[in-house]
Amino acid sequence: MNVTRNDNGHGPDADPRVTDLLRSHYAAPQDETYWNGLEDRVMLSVTRGIVRINELRPAWWSGFGEFRTAEIRNAGLIAATIGLLVAGATYVRKAEVDATARQMAQRAAVESALPLPLEDATLTTRARLRLPEDAPERYLHPLDY
């Protein structure tokens, strides 16, 4: 198979003398000092770029060097206070949720033990008053007998 570059029929290796000259001109250098110098130039360029980037954008912790001892202490006390407030609020909220759950469990236990629904009923611990059979007030309280 013949690959042609132009319509004139010349292939990529049409002139071997020109091909050899181009290969020798574009060949990698054989001298080790060239490669060491290239590495040094690349690394110098990289470090200069990093220094420029760091000058433009300081690190997030660089502001801590500007604090005085009293400012750091005050910031720490404020952070500790906020942490304690959040922990206390969480504890109180959990205690409320536990109390509500306990009340609901007690009500469910009482409702499951009684045969009547308790939607409108009120549970009391007061003993019922027993009236004698001939008392006229007996007819005013239909639940007392």
C-alpha contacts under 8 A as a table, 3 or more apart, distances in Angstrom:
res1	aa1	res2	aa2	distance
2	N	11	G	7.42
3	V	11	G	5.96
3	V	12	P	7.73
4	T	7	D	7.25
4	T	9	G	5.82
4	T	10	H	5.86
4	T	11	G	4.59
4	T	12	P	7.16
5	R	9	G	7.37
5	R	10	H	6.35
5	R	11	G	5.60
5	R	12	P	6.65
6	N	9	G	6.23
6	N	10	H	6.51
6	N	11	G	7.82
7	D	10	H	7.79
10	H	13	D	7.99
10	H	14	A	5.55
11	G	14	A	5.09
13	D	16	P	5.95
13	D	19	T	6.75
15	D	18	V	5.61
15	D	19	T	6.41
16	P	19	T	4.94
16	P	20	D	6.12
17	R	20	D	5.24
17	R	21	L	6.35
18	V	21	L	5.09
18	V	22	L	6.16
19	T	22	L	5.19
19	T	23	R	6.14
20	D	23	R	5.08
20	D	24	S	6.17
21	L	24	S	5.24
21	L	25	H	6.13
22	L	25	H	5.04
22	L	26	Y	6.10
23	R	26	Y	5.34
23	R	27	A	5.71
24	S	27	A	5.25
29	P	34	Y	7.10
31	D	34	Y	5.71
31	D	35	W	7.35
32	E	35	W	5.39
32	E	36	N	6.41
33	T	36	N	5.04
33	T	37	G	5.99
34	Y	37	G	5.19
34	Y	38	L	6.13
35	W	38	L	5.00
35	W	39	E	6.16
36	N	39	E	5.12
36	N	40	D	6.23
37	G	40	D	5.04
37	G	41	R	6.17
38	L	41	R	5.13
38	L	42	V	6.17
39	E	42	V	5.15
39	E	43	M	6.12
40	D	43	M	5.23
40	D	44	L	6.05
41	R	44	L	5.14
41	R	45	S	6.18
42	V	45	S	5.13
42	V	46	V	6.20
43	M	46	V	5.00
43	M	47	T	6.15
44	L	47	T	5.25
44	L	48	R	6.13
45	S	48	R	5.16
45	S	49	G	6.19
46	V	49	G	5.07
46	V	50	I	6.28
47	T	50	I	5.01
47	T	51	V	6.15
48	R	51	V	5.11
48	R	52	R	6.21
49	G	52	R	5.11
49	G	53	I	6.19
50	I	53	I	5.05
50	I	54	N	6.11
51	V	54	N	5.12
51	V	55	E	6.15
52	R	55	E	5.09
52	R	56	L	6.32
53	I	56	L	5.17
53	I	57	R	6.07
54	N	57	R	5.13
54	N	58	P	5.49
54	N	59	A	7.50
55	E	58	P	6.22
58	P	62	S	6.57
59	A	62	S	5.48
60	W	63	G	6.83
61	W	64	F	5.71
61	W	65	G	7.91
62	S	65	G	6.02
62	S	66	E	7.94
63	G	66	E	5.63
63	G	67	F	7.42
64	F	67	F	5.52
67	F	71	E	5.98
67	F	72	I	6.34
68	R	71	E	5.33
68	R	72	I	6.40
69	T	72	I	5.23
69	T	73	R	6.19
70	A	73	R	5.03
70	A	74	N	6.09
71	E	74	N	5.11
71	E	75	A	6.11
72	I	75	A	5.12
72	I	76	G	6.10
73	R	76	G	5.09
73	R	77	L	6.18
74	N	77	L	5.10
74	N	78	I	6.19
75	A	78	I	5.17
75	A	79	A	6.18
76	G	79	A	5.10
76	G	80	A	6.09
77	L	80	A	5.06
77	L	81	T	6.09
78	I	81	T	5.11
78	I	82	I	6.23
79	A	82	I	5.20
79	A	83	G	6.18
80	A	83	G	5.01
80	A	84	L	6.19
81	T	84	L	5.13
81	T	85	L	6.19
82	I	85	L	5.12
82	I	86	V	6.22
83	G	86	V	5.22
83	G	87	A	6.17
84	L	87	A	5.04
84	L	88	G	6.02
85	L	88	G	5.12
85	L	89	A	6.08
86	V	89	A	5.16
86	V	90	T	6.14
87	A	90	T	5.12
87	A	91	Y	6.21
88	G	91	Y	5.06
88	G	92	V	6.21
89	A	92	V	5.18
89	A	93	R	6.10
90	T	93	R	5.16
90	T	94	K	6.12
91	Y	94	K	5.16
91	Y	95	A	6.23
92	V	95	A	5.09
92	V	96	E	6.30
93	R	96	E	5.12
93	R	97	V	6.27
94	K	97	V	5.09
94	K	98	D	6.11
95	A	98	D	5.09
95	A	99	A	6.14
96	E	99	A	5.13
96	E	100	T	6.19
97	V	100	T	5.15
97	V	101	A	6.15
98	D	101	A	5.06
98	D	102	R	6.08
99	A	102	R	5.02
99	A	103	Q	6.21
100	T	103	Q	5.14
100	T	104	M	6.20
101	A	104	M	5.10
101	A	105	A	6.16
102	R	105	A	5.11
102	R	106	Q	6.21
103	Q	106	Q	5.10
103	Q	107	R	6.16
104	M	107	R	5.13
104	M	108	A	6.10
105	A	108	A	5.06
105	A	109	A	6.16
106	Q	109	A	5.10
106	Q	110	V	6.28
107	R	110	V	5.14
107	R	111	E	6.03
108	A	111	E	5.08
108	A	112	S	6.03
109	A	112	S	5.25
109	A	113	A	6.34
110	V	113	A	5.20
110	V	114	L	6.39
111	E	114	L	5.37
111	E	115	P	7.75
111	E	116	L	7.84
111	E	117	P	6.89
111	E	118	L	6.68
112	S	115	P	7.44
114	L	117	P	7.48
117	P	121	A	7.92
118	L	121	A	4.90
118	L	122	T	7.54
128	R	144	D	7.63
129	L	144	D	7.34
130	R	144	D	6.57
130	R	145	Y	6.92
131	L	135	A	6.58
131	L	137	E	7.86
131	L	138	R	6.35
131	L	144	D	7.31
131	L	145	Y	7.08
132	P	135	A	5.56
132	P	138	R	7.72
133	E	138	R	7.16
133	E	145	Y	7.60
134	D	138	R	7.80
135	A	138	R	5.67
136	P	139	Y	6.17
136	P	140	L	7.73
137	E	140	L	5.24
137	E	141	H	6.94
138	R	141	H	5.63
138	R	142	P	7.23
138	R	144	D	6.73
138	R	145	Y	7.02
139	Y	142	P	6.12
141	H	144	D	5.59
142	P	145	Y	7.32
